[in-house]
């Protein structure tokens, strides 16, 4: 029973790869790829022309926060090396 299942699975895998190969080597697929490669600039331009232009609503949104530099200037000693010391 196991031998039959192995043969069936092998045939199924072989059919799968043959179908993939036949699709990628078909004239329809090769012509489609060649058309896209030759006309890529036109295809991109048509896709770009359909994009909507969004209104800019980001005026005066970002404010510089200098509070971060004030936090760094504190005089607390760093404790990194104390973590590595044995007590």
VOGU-3710 file (C-alpha; in Angstrom, 3 decimals, decimal comma):
1> xxxxxxxxxx> 0,000/0,000/0,000  2,859/2,363/0,837  4,547/1,630/-2,505  1,399/2,557/-4,441  1,051/5,804/-2,494  4,707/6,704/-3,180  4,288/6,062/-6,908  1,060/8,087/-6,997  2,734/10,977/-5,137  5,722/10,885/-7,504
11> xxxxxxxxxx> 3,431/10,984/-10,554  1,484/13,898/-9,038  4,688/15,885/-8,422  5,887/15,146/-11,961  2,573/16,328/-13,444  2,750/19,485/-11,326  6,213/20,418/-12,606  5,296/19,575/-16,200  2,249/21,869/-15,995  4,363/24,701/-14,628
21> xxxxxxxxxx> 6,970/24,212/-17,351  4,344/24,099/-20,095  2,739/27,320/-18,816  5,990/29,271/-18,623  7,188/28,052/-22,004  3,868/28,701/-23,783  3,758/31,248/-26,600  1,042/33,256/-24,857  3,158/33,759/-21,746  6,344/34,503/-23,696
31> xxxxxxxxxx> 4,562/37,098/-25,855  3,028/38,715/-22,770  6,429/38,987/-21,060  8,023/40,422/-24,201  5,205/42,968/-24,591  5,586/44,099/-20,974  9,358/44,401/-21,278  9,119/46,486/-24,460  6,365/48,796/-23,214  7,256/49,202/-19,538
41> xxxxxxxxxx> 7,572/53,011/-19,815  4,105/53,348/-21,331  2,600/51,013/-18,737  4,145/52,992/-15,873  3,003/56,324/-17,342  -0,590/55,136/-17,671  -0,592/53,895/-14,077  0,933/57,146/-12,797  -1,584/59,309/-14,659  -4,468/57,698/-12,740
51> xxxxxxxxxx> -3,051/58,469/-9,288  -4,973/61,041/-7,244  -3,138/64,111/-5,979  -3,549/64,534/-2,241  -3,856/67,897/-0,531  -0,888/68,902/1,625  -2,137/69,276/5,196  1,184/69,058/7,058  1,891/72,773/7,522  3,055/73,619/11,054
61> xxxxxxxxxx> 2,518/70,066/12,283  6,047/69,178/13,341  7,438/71,222/16,225  10,976/70,894/17,447  11,114/69,582/21,008  14,306/70,524/22,815  13,197/68,883/26,077  15,159/65,779/25,134  18,467/67,639/25,331  17,513/68,966/28,762
71> xxxxxxxxxx> 16,961/65,422/30,027  20,397/64,296/28,858  22,177/67,115/30,687  21,332/65,755/34,126  24,272/64,901/36,382  23,314/61,345/37,262  26,216/58,914/36,897  25,862/56,063/34,473  25,434/52,626/36,058  26,362/50,320/33,203
81> xxxxxxx> 29,713/49,198/34,618  28,156/48,690/38,044  25,921/46,022/36,501  28,993/43,930/35,635  30,560/44,082/39,100  30,082/41,244/41,558  28,825/42,158/44,997
//
